[in-house]
Structure formats: C-alpha cells, structure tokens
Amino acid sequence: MEPEFEEEKLRIRELMIDDLPEVFHIGEEVFTADYSQSLYRTWDEYEITTLFNSDNELCLVAEAGEKILGFALGTTVEKHNSPWKYGYLVWLGVRKDTQKEEVGKRLFNEIKRRMKEQGVRMIIIDTSADNLPAISFFEKMGFRDTQEHVFMSLNLSRRVKKRSGKRKAKA
Ligand SMILES: CC(C)(COP(=O)(O)OP(=O)(O)OC[C@H]1O[C@@H](n2cnc3c(N)ncnc32)[C@H](O)[C@@H]1OP(=O)(O)O)[C@@H](O)C(=O)NCCC(=O)NCCS
C-alpha cells in the first residue's frame, strides 16, 4: 500500500510530555474494550505515564509533520536467577488510517535498536491469541517460539447460589 505520508518525513523520536493526550487517544482507538477483554492489562493514562517516568528512552512516537501516527512503549526486565536482560515491548499502536504503511516496523526497529544498546538479549511481547494481525506483524519482525499462556478469571461480583438443605440420600 502507498503510504499516505512521505516516508522520509516519518520521524521516530522520544515521547514528550505534550504528546501524552494524542498518544492516549490513539491507544483508545486501537486498544478497544474488545482488545483488552481477554488481556490482564488495560489501556489507560497510567500505562503511559508509568512507562514514561521509568523508561523514557523506550517510549517512542512516530511523527509525520505535526501528527503522531503511532507509538511504542517498552521497558526492560531483569529476572532473578537469569543473567539475561529482557526487553518488554508493552504497547505498540498505529493509527488505524495509517496501518500497514510501515509505521509499526519503523517504531519496532528503533525500540529494538535502543533495547540492544541497553544490553537486552531478548525481546518479549504478549498479545491475545486472537489478535492475528499483531501476531502476523511480530512474526514478520522475527518473533518465534510462541508460548501458550492461560489466563483465568473469577468474577467476585457474581453471587454464588447456596444449595438449600442437605442432599437427600439416594434410596
Ligand atoms: C500491529 C500493528 C502495530 C502493526 O503496525 P503497522 O504499521 O500496521 O505494520 P507495518 O506496516 O509496519 O507492517 C510490518 C509487517 O507486518 C505485516 N502486517 C502488518 N499488519 C498486518 C496485518 N493486519 N495482517 C497481516 N500482516 C500484517 C505487514 O504486512 C508487514 O510485512 P512486510 O514487512 O512483509 O511488508 C498495528 O496493526 C496496530 O496498531 N494494531 C493494533 C494494536 C495492536 O494489536 N498492537 C500490538 C500488541 S501491543
């Protein structure tokens, strides 16, 4: 697909405080309730501000002219008992009307470069099993070794009906 913006004008840069509302709204557009339903994390303003405060170098936006087209928010994780440093790409989102125009790829390549510079040896992402576009995207970016992970939920607001009386003994 022909990019709607001139590719050379697409700039990847660090997120700045003034970008927060625009990034938040792009996230609202792409991480819908449907998206978050089966995921343990939800898109909200704290997601951006927490990562922005802790890992500014891994919070990136893609910009063409004055408009932000997408963002990548990540962090690094050091596991107990592991000498490896992991990069965790927490959120990657591209405006719907500019998807499939290599914005995601450019964001990913830059966050990957930065993570590598920080000593990361493996990048991790997670997404719902039914988010096939994202899975396809990450496979194109070289991700392999998909691991199945089960999330379960227990709804505490639902009343559990108590059985009345004792069970009758079978004759
Ligand atoms: C996933 C997402 C970030 C991809 O961004 P994008 O800018 O549209 O992707 P790109 O144009 O850079 O595509 C890079 C490659 O992935 C492939 N790809 C992208 N979207 C795809 C889709 N919907 N179906 C199949 N392949 C896809 C492209 O074909 C391209 O392959 P190529 O290099 O062989 O041409 C974007 O679709 C998005 O924001 N999705 C909603 C949010 C989300 O699910 N985020 C990921 C989990 S946090």
Ligand as a Chemical Component Dictionary entry (heavy atoms), coordinates in Angstrom:
data_LIG
# 
_chem_comp.id                   LIG 
_chem_comp.type                 NON-POLYMER 
_chem_comp.pdbx_formal_charge   0 
_chem_comp.three_letter_code    LIG 
# 
loop_
_chem_comp_atom.comp_id 
_chem_comp_atom.atom_id 
_chem_comp_atom.alt_atom_id 
_chem_comp_atom.type_symbol 
_chem_comp_atom.charge 
_chem_comp_atom.model_Cartn_x 
_chem_comp_atom.model_Cartn_y 
_chem_comp_atom.model_Cartn_z 
_chem_comp_atom.pdbx_ordinal 
LIG C1  C1  C 0 0.243  -4.414 14.929 1  
LIG C2  C2  C 0 0.468  -3.000 14.413 2  
LIG C3  C3  C 0 1.280  -2.202 15.437 3  
LIG C4  C4  C 0 1.274  -3.098 13.099 4  
LIG O1  O1  O 0 1.638  -1.796 12.657 5  
LIG P1  P1  P 0 1.652  -1.408 11.115 6  
LIG O2  O2  O 0 2.254  -0.070 10.977 7  
LIG O3  O3  O 0 0.278  -1.575 10.562 8  
LIG O4  O4  O 0 2.600  -2.538 10.493 9  
LIG P2  P2  P 0 3.646  -2.375 9.297  10 
LIG O5  O5  O 0 3.005  -1.673 8.150  11 
LIG O6  O6  O 0 4.919  -1.791 9.790  12 
LIG O7  O7  O 0 3.863  -3.887 8.884  13 
LIG C5  C5  C 0 5.094  -4.616 9.034  14 
LIG C6  C6  C 0 4.875  -6.025 8.524  15 
LIG O8  O8  O 0 3.808  -6.663 9.277  16 
LIG C7  C7  C 0 2.771  -7.070 8.390  17 
LIG N1  N1  N 0 1.450  -6.742 8.935  18 
LIG C8  C8  C 0 1.063  -5.591 9.496  19 
LIG N2  N2  N 0 -0.246 -5.622 9.792  20 
LIG C9  C9  C 0 -0.681 -6.818 9.372  21 
LIG C10 C10 C 0 -1.977 -7.421 9.353  22 
LIG N3  N3  N 0 -3.065 -6.772 9.809  23 
LIG N4  N4  N 0 -2.093 -8.663 8.844  24 
LIG C11 C11 C 0 -1.022 -9.322 8.343  25 
LIG N5  N5  N 0 0.238  -8.784 8.313  26 
LIG C12 C12 C 0 0.382  -7.548 8.819  27 
LIG C13 C13 C 0 2.945  -6.234 7.135  28 
LIG O9  O9  O 0 2.430  -6.873 6.006  29 
LIG C14 C14 C 0 4.437  -6.019 7.054  30 
LIG O10 O10 O 0 5.058  -7.112 6.414  31 
LIG P3  P3  P 0 6.195  -6.867 5.277  32 
LIG O11 O11 O 0 7.348  -6.225 6.024  33 
LIG O12 O12 O 0 6.484  -8.224 4.769  34 
LIG O13 O13 O 0 5.581  -5.946 4.285  35 
LIG C15 C15 C 0 -0.873 -2.274 14.098 36 
LIG O14 O14 O 0 -1.650 -3.104 13.264 37 
LIG C16 C16 C 0 -1.705 -1.920 15.331 38 
LIG O15 O15 O 0 -1.571 -0.826 15.886 39 
LIG N6  N6  N 0 -2.577 -2.837 15.772 40 
LIG C17 C17 C 0 -3.478 -2.600 16.912 41 
LIG C18 C18 C 0 -2.757 -2.632 18.247 42 
LIG C19 C19 C 0 -2.007 -3.939 18.486 43 
LIG O16 O16 O 0 -2.539 -5.018 18.300 44 
LIG N7  N7  N 0 -0.733 -3.812 18.921 45 
LIG C20 C20 C 0 0.152  -4.947 19.129 46 
LIG C21 C21 C 0 0.117  -5.505 20.524 47 
LIG S1  S1  S 0 0.671  -4.371 21.770 48 
# 
loop_
_chem_comp_bond.comp_id 
_chem_comp_bond.atom_id_1 
_chem_comp_bond.atom_id_2 
_chem_comp_bond.value_order 
_chem_comp_bond.pdbx_ordinal 
LIG C1  C2  SING 1  
LIG C2  C3  SING 2  
LIG C2  C4  SING 3  
LIG C2  C15 SING 4  
LIG C4  O1  SING 5  
LIG O1  P1  SING 6  
LIG P1  O2  DOUB 7  
LIG P1  O3  SING 8  
LIG P1  O4  SING 9  
LIG O4  P2  SING 10 
LIG P2  O5  DOUB 11 
LIG P2  O6  SING 12 
LIG P2  O7  SING 13 
LIG O7  C5  SING 14 
LIG C5  C6  SING 15 
LIG C6  O8  SING 16 
LIG C6  C14 SING 17 
LIG O8  C7  SING 18 
LIG C7  N1  SING 19 
LIG C7  C13 SING 20 
LIG N1  C8  SING 21 
LIG N1  C12 SING 22 
LIG C8  N2  DOUB 23 
LIG N2  C9  SING 24 
LIG C9  C10 SING 25 
LIG C9  C12 DOUB 26 
LIG C10 N3  SING 27 
LIG C10 N4  DOUB 28 
LIG N4  C11 SING 29 
LIG C11 N5  DOUB 30 
LIG N5  C12 SING 31 
LIG C13 O9  SING 32 
LIG C13 C14 SING 33 
LIG C14 O10 SING 34 
LIG O10 P3  SING 35 
LIG P3  O11 DOUB 36 
LIG P3  O12 SING 37 
LIG P3  O13 SING 38 
LIG C15 O14 SING 39 
LIG C15 C16 SING 40 
LIG C16 O15 DOUB 41 
LIG C16 N6  SING 42 
LIG N6  C17 SING 43 
LIG C17 C18 SING 44 
LIG C18 C19 SING 45 
LIG C19 O16 DOUB 46 
LIG C19 N7  SING 47 
LIG N7  C20 SING 48 
LIG C20 C21 SING 49 
LIG C21 S1  SING 50 
# 
